[in-house]
Amino acid sequence: MVSRTVGQPMRSLFLFLFLIFSVNSTVFAQNKVSLASSYNKKIIDELKPFFTLSEGQLEDVLEGNVVSEGNVDTPAAKQQQMKLHVAGIHPRNCHKAMRKLSLYENYSDYMSFVKKSSYDEKTKRLLFNVDHTLLPFPLVVSFKLDRITKAGSYPFTFENGFLKDLQGTVIVRDLGKFCLLGLNTDWKGPETKIPNLVFSSFIQTIGKLGLEHLIRVSLY
């Protein structure tokens, strides 16, 4: 049974999520692509090593929507496990799309919840200072990632801080004149201060809004 003190914040959270999804979807719809079903096998094959889209999610991707699935559970006492899968189609080929998306040091200009971003070319270390209304506290995220300029699979690991040892892969795949973009992450660690439901809602929302926004800012 959910108490009134917990229920009200949860209702507010879901209202907020509904509003930002609605507003963002309206803006994003202006630049979406629509692919024929002949792309089905190619998309499935490219994502299969990382995660499997449901039939409905595959249809959404073909219609130009970004799909995001975040799950957080408690595998053992005082532990949490988080998984996030994100996929979407960029209207331009990967070479053109990544010309702007590879400029990690500019991500604080691209995304409002990234307050500071930096990239060290020698060490390949990327640092984000992240803050969002859905987060109980600001985060500092640091990891190594090659500067992505072409199609490929790019693994990374969070080296310290919140979600330390998170394993992830950035997926960039050519689809003719389009580009398939994806993100796959997996983390298990000590229980955080964030309830599973709020945690999963946050990562799923950020995954969807983040990729939609990156596609939009890199169109030109």
N, C-alpha and C positions, 0 to 999 in steps of 0.2 A: 504494500500500500504506500502511495506517495503522499507525504505530508503536504499541507498547504504551503509551507515555507519553501519546500523544494519544488512543488508543482508550478508556482507562479514564475520563478526564474526559467524553468524549462519551457513554459508556454511563451515567455518573452523571447527565448533563444530561437524557438521554431518560427515565431513570427518574423524575427530578424532574418533568419535564413531564407524564409519565403520571399521577403522583400528584396534581398540582395540578389537572389537567383532570378527573380522576375525582372528587375531593372537591368542586370547584366545580360540576360538572355535577349532582351529587346535590342540592346546595342549590338551585341555579337551577331545577331541574325542578319545584319546588313551585309556582312562579309563572308557568310558561310558558303561552302561549296556543296554540291550534290553529286554523288558518284553513282555509277551504274552498279548493279549487282555483280557484274563481272569482276569487280575488285574484291569481292568477298574472300576468296581463297588466298589472295595475296596478303590481305590484312591479317587473316587468321594465322597464316604461316609465319608472318613476320613477328607477331606478338606471342605465338605459342610457346617459345622458350621461356617467356616471362610470366604470362598469365593468359587466361582464356576468357574472351568476351562471351557474354550470354547472347542469345539470338536478338533480344531487344536492344542490347548495347551495340551490337554490330550494326543493326539498322540505324541507330542514332548516329554512329560514326559515319556511315554512308551518307546520311542526310546533312553532314557537316557539323554535328554537335560534338562537343567535348564530353566524354563520359569519365566519371570519377567514382571510384568505389573504395571507401575507407572502412576498415574494420579494426576495432580494438576490443580485446577480451582479457580475461584473467586466467592464464594457464596454470598458475599455482599461487599459493598464498603470498601476498606482498610482491607480486609480479604483474606486469602488463605486457601484452604483445600487440604490436600495431602493424598492419599491412595497408598499403595504399597502391592502387593501380589507376593510372590516368592515360587516356589516349584521345587523339584528335587529329584532324587533317588540316594541314596548312595549305592555303590556296596557291602557294608558289612552290617551286621545287626546293629541295633541301639546301642547295648552294645559296640560293637567294634568301631563303628564310633565315639561315644561320649567319648571314653577314651581320645582322643586327643582334640576333639572339646570343651570339658568341661573345658579345661585349658585356661580360658579367659585371664589370665595375660600374656599369650604367643601370643596373637593375633597380637601384633606389629611385631612379627617374622613371622607370617603367611601371613599378608596382608600389602602391601606397603603403602596404604593410611591411615593405622592406625599407627600413629607415636609413640604413647605411650599407653599402656594398663595396668590396674591394677584391682585387685579384692580383696575386704575385706571379708574374710570368715565369720566374725561375723555379719556384717551388710548386707551382700549379695549385697553390692554396687559395681557396675562395672563402670569403667571410661575409656573412649576412647578419645584420642586426634586425630582428623581426619583432614587430609589435602589432597587435590586432585586438579589436574589441572582444573577440571570442577567447582570447588568451588570458589566463589569470595573471601572467607576468611576462615581461619582455624576454626574448630569447636571443642568444648569440650562437649562430650555427657556423661551424668551420669544417671544411673538408677539401680534399684534393680532387680536381677534375680537370682533364685536358680541355683546352679551348676548342670547342666543337665547331668545325667549319664544314664538315661533310657527313654523309650518311655513315652510320656505324652504331655500335653498342658501347656505351661509356660507363663503366662501373665507378662507384664512389663509396666512401665510408665516412661517417661523421666521426671525427677524431676525438672530440671532447665535448663537454657541456651537456645540455639537454639532449636526450636520445643518443648518447655516446654509443658508438659501435653499430649504429644503424647501417645496414647494407642497402645499396640502391643501384639502379641502372637507368641511365638516360638512353632512350631508344630513338634513333633517327633513321628513317627508311625512305628511299625514293619510291614514289608511285607515279612514274611518268612525269607529268608536269606538276604533280602535287607532292607533298611530303607528309609522311606519317610520323607523328611525334608521340612519344609515350614516356611514362615514368613508372618504375616499379620499385617499391621499397619494402623492407622487412626489418622489424626491430623487436627485440625482447630484452627487458631489463627491469630494474627495480620499480616498484609502483610509484607513479607520479602523483601529483596533487590534483590531477584532472580526472574526473569521473569518466568511465569508458564511453558513455553516450555522448558527452560533451566533446571528448577527445576525438571520437570517430566523426562526429558532425563537423568539427573544425577542420580536420585534415581533408575530408571529402570536399568541403566547401572551398578551402584554399586551393586544392588540386584542380578543381573545375574552373574557378575564377582565375587562378593563376595562368593556366594554359590558354584560356580564352583571351586573356589580356595580352599575353605574349604574342599570340597569333595576330591580334589586332594591331599592336604597335610595330610589328615587323612586316607589315604588308608593303610598305614603301620605303 
